[in-house]
Amino acid sequence: MRAFFEAIISYPFMLRALIVGALVSGCCSVLGVPLVLKRYSMIGDGLSHVAFGAIALATALGFAPMAFTIPVVILTAFLLLRLSENGKIKGDAAIALISTGALAVGVMAVSLSKGMNTDVYNYMFGSVLSMSESDVTLSIILAAAVIVLFLCFYHKIFAVTFDESFLKAGGMKTGAYNMLISFLTAVTVVLGMRVMGALLISALIIFPTMSAMRLFKTFKKVVLSALLISVVSFLVGFYFSYAYDAPTGASIVVINIILFLIFSLIAKFKK
């Protein structure tokens, strides 16, 4: 443990990884609550596949990966929301169509551009230690924006999550707040790909919320406990990854699974 803290102090890339990972974990957890309750939880998985496809395409074409990917993922999130609400293709089917299509485009782009390079590989499987100072700066700014917007619109997000039909009947424009949730999710997914990779980022959205819901019933308590669970899972997983030279993203998910099982057992014995 002492060596771990010394490494964080001694090596700037370790400190960068710790800061960005904690911020991304926090963003994923607070957004996971409305997404799970609204049954949009798999949107994170779908958007991560879209993000991978966009990054692979940007790399093949010589574009800046993040500058190209963020608007693509945001537009896709709005499209998925529109299809889910008004289109003939509903919910999980829309996510499956778009995510698998985007993943196929990404694989084709990688194949036609002389194979998967290190940067694309890191986005697919996660490599928090490879983040540059510019990546960290952008991540901190965007993560702070996500958290501030969530706090500013907390009561509206709460209302839309639990009684959207009633609010529509009362004349409230619920679509704008659903778009806000989609926008925040899209930004968070792109940020989280550096930490977790496209294949695992949805775990940070789903597991902390599901663990918190085992024991807590109010929206506020679930949000706060999910935030705590997510950050603790990241810190423990990050330490495990350092101590045993294990993949960071997979280590974090394993810790989340263990906590989910523990919380489920506690909830069972409390009944």
C-alpha positions in Angstrom: 0.0 0.0 0.0 2.8 2.4 0.9 4.5 1.7 -2.5 1.2 2.6 -4.2 1.0 6.0 -2.6 4.6 6.7 -3.3 4.0 5.8 -6.9 1.1 8.3 -7.1 3.3 11.0 -5.6 6.3 10.2 -7.7 4.8 9.6 -11.1 2.6 12.3 -12.7 0.8 9.7 -15.0 -0.4 7.8 -11.9 -1.8 11.0 -10.4 -3.5 11.9 -13.7 -5.0 8.5 -13.9 -6.3 8.7 -10.3 -7.9 12.1 -10.8 -9.6 11.3 -14.1 -10.7 7.9 -13.0 -12.4 9.2 -9.9 -14.1 12.0 -11.8 -15.4 9.6 -14.6 -16.5 7.1 -12.0 -18.5 9.8 -10.2 -20.1 11.0 -13.4 -21.1 7.5 -14.5 -22.6 6.7 -11.1 -24.8 9.8 -10.8 -26.1 9.5 -14.3 -26.6 5.7 -13.9 -29.5 6.3 -11.4 -31.9 8.1 -13.8 -30.8 5.8 -16.7 -31.5 2.6 -14.7 -34.8 3.9 -13.3 -35.9 5.0 -16.8 -34.8 1.7 -18.3 -32.2 3.4 -20.5 -29.3 1.7 -18.8 -28.0 -0.1 -22.0 -27.7 3.3 -23.8 -24.2 3.5 -22.2 -23.2 0.3 -23.9 -24.6 1.4 -27.2 -22.9 4.8 -27.1 -19.6 3.2 -26.2 -19.7 1.1 -29.3 -20.6 4.2 -31.3 -17.7 6.0 -29.7 -15.3 3.2 -30.6 -16.5 3.3 -34.2 -16.0 7.1 -34.4 -12.6 6.9 -32.8 -11.5 4.2 -35.3 -12.8 6.2 -38.2 -11.2 9.4 -37.0 -7.9 7.6 -36.6 -8.1 6.1 -40.1 -8.9 9.5 -41.6 -6.3 11.4 -39.6 -8.8 13.5 -37.5 -8.4 14.4 -33.8 -10.1 11.4 -32.1 -11.8 13.3 -29.2 -12.9 16.3 -31.3 -14.5 14.0 -33.8 -16.0 11.5 -31.4 -17.7 13.7 -28.9 -20.2 15.4 -31.3 -20.8 12.1 -33.1 -21.7 10.3 -29.8 -23.9 13.3 -28.7 -25.8 13.3 -31.9 -26.3 9.5 -31.7 -27.6 9.9 -28.1 -30.2 12.3 -29.4 -31.1 10.0 -32.2 -31.5 7.0 -29.8 -33.8 9.2 -27.6 -35.9 10.3 -30.6 -36.2 6.7 -31.9 -37.2 5.4 -28.4 -39.9 8.1 -27.9 -41.4 8.5 -31.4 -40.0 6.0 -33.8 -41.2 2.6 -34.9 -37.9 1.1 -33.7 -38.1 1.1 -30.0 -35.6 1.0 -27.1 -33.2 -2.0 -27.1 -33.7 -2.7 -30.8 -32.6 0.8 -31.7 -29.6 0.6 -29.4 -28.7 -2.8 -30.9 -29.0 -1.6 -34.5 -26.9 1.5 -34.0 -24.3 0.1 -31.7 -23.6 -3.0 -33.8 -23.5 -0.9 -37.0 -21.1 1.6 -35.5 -18.9 -1.3 -34.2 -18.8 -2.8 -37.7 -17.8 0.6 -39.1 -15.0 0.8 -36.5 -13.7 -2.7 -37.3 -13.7 -2.0 -41.0 -11.9 1.3 -40.5 -9.3 -0.4 -38.3 -8.9 -3.2 -40.9 -8.5 -0.8 -43.9 -6.0 1.4 -42.0 -3.3 -1.3 -41.6 -4.7 -2.8 -38.4 -5.4 -1.7 -34.8 -2.8 0.8 -33.6 -2.0 1.4 -29.9 -4.3 4.4 -29.5 -7.4 2.6 -30.9 -6.5 -0.5 -28.8 -6.4 1.7 -25.7 -9.8 3.2 -26.4 -11.3 -0.2 -26.9 -9.9 -1.9 -23.8 -9.0 1.2 -21.7 -5.6 2.5 -20.7 -5.9 5.1 -18.0 -2.1 5.3 -17.5 -1.6 6.4 -21.1 -3.5 9.7 -20.7 -1.6 12.8 -21.8 -1.9 16.2 -20.0 -4.2 17.5 -22.6 -6.5 14.4 -22.2 -6.5 15.1 -18.5 -7.3 18.8 -18.9 -10.2 18.0 -21.3 -11.5 15.2 -19.0 -11.5 17.5 -15.9 -13.3 20.3 -17.7 -16.0 18.0 -19.2 -16.4 16.0 -16.0 -16.9 19.2 -14.0 -19.4 20.4 -16.6 -21.4 17.1 -16.3 -21.5 17.3 -12.5 -22.4 21.0 -12.4 -25.2 20.5 -15.0 -26.5 17.4 -13.1 -26.6 19.4 -9.8 -28.2 22.5 -11.4 -31.0 20.4 -13.0 -31.2 17.8 -10.2 -34.9 18.4 -9.3 -36.0 18.4 -13.0 -34.1 15.1 -13.7 -35.7 13.6 -10.6 -39.1 14.7 -11.7 -38.6 13.4 -15.3 -37.2 10.1 -14.0 -40.3 9.2 -11.8 -43.3 10.8 -13.4 -42.7 11.9 -17.0 -46.3 11.3 -18.1 -47.7 13.5 -15.4 -45.3 16.3 -16.2 -46.2 16.1 -19.9 -49.8 16.4 -19.0 -48.9 19.5 -16.9 -47.3 21.1 -19.9 -43.7 20.6 -19.0 -41.2 20.1 -21.8 -39.8 16.8 -20.6 -38.0 16.2 -23.9 -35.5 18.9 -23.1 -34.5 17.2 -19.9 -34.4 13.8 -21.5 -32.0 15.3 -24.0 -29.9 16.8 -21.2 -29.6 13.3 -19.7 -28.6 11.9 -23.1 -26.1 14.7 -23.6 -24.5 14.2 -20.2 -24.4 10.4 -20.8 -22.7 10.8 -24.2 -20.0 13.1 -22.8 -19.4 10.7 -19.9 -19.2 7.6 -22.1 -16.5 9.3 -24.3 -14.5 10.4 -21.2 -14.8 6.9 -19.6 -13.4 5.1 -22.6 -9.9 6.1 -21.7 -10.4 4.6 -18.2 -12.6 1.5 -18.9 -12.5 1.0 -22.6 -15.5 0.7 -25.0 -16.3 -2.8 -23.8 -16.6 -2.1 -20.1 -17.7 1.5 -19.6 -21.4 0.6 -19.3 -20.5 -1.3 -16.1 -19.7 2.0 -14.3 -23.2 3.2 -15.2 -25.1 0.1 -14.1 -23.3 -1.6 -11.2 -23.0 1.2 -8.7 -26.7 2.1 -9.1 -27.8 -1.5 -8.8 -25.7 -2.0 -5.7 -27.1 1.2 -4.1 -30.7 0.2 -4.9 -30.2 -3.0 -2.9 -30.2 -1.0 0.3 -31.6 2.4 -0.3 -35.0 3.5 -1.7 -35.0 7.3 -2.0 -33.5 8.9 -5.1 -31.1 11.1 -3.2 -29.8 8.3 -1.1 -29.3 6.1 -4.1 -27.4 8.8 -6.0 -25.1 9.6 -3.1 -24.5 5.9 -2.2 -23.9 5.0 -5.9 -21.4 7.9 -6.1 -19.5 6.5 -3.1 -19.6 2.9 -4.3 -18.4 4.0 -7.7 -15.4 6.0 -6.5 -14.5 3.4 -3.9 -14.6 0.7 -6.6 -12.4 2.7 -8.8 -9.8 3.3 -6.0 -9.7 -0.4 -4.9 -9.7 -1.6 -8.5 -6.9 0.9 -9.4 -4.8 -0.3 -6.4 -5.5 -4.0 -7.4 -4.4 -3.2 -10.9 -1.2 -1.6 -9.7 -0.4 -4.3 -7.1 -1.0 -7.3 -9.3 -0.3 -5.9 -12.8 -3.9 -6.5 -13.8 -6.0 -4.6 -16.4 -7.4 -1.5 -14.8 -10.9 -1.6 -16.3 -11.4 -5.3 -15.6 -10.2 -4.8 -12.0 -12.7 -2.0 -11.4 -15.6 -4.1 -12.8 -14.6 -7.1 -10.7 -14.7 -4.9 -7.5 -18.1 -3.6 -8.6 -19.4 -7.1 -9.0 -18.1 -8.1 -5.6 -19.8 -5.0 -4.0 -23.0 -5.8 -5.8 -23.0 -9.3 -4.4 -22.2 -8.0 -0.9 -25.0 -5.4 -1.0 -27.5 -8.0 -2.3 -26.6 -10.4 0.6 -27.0 -7.6 3.1 -30.4 -6.6 1.6 -31.5 -10.3 1.7 -30.7 -10.6 5.4 -32.3 -7.3 6.3 -35.7 -8.6 5.1 
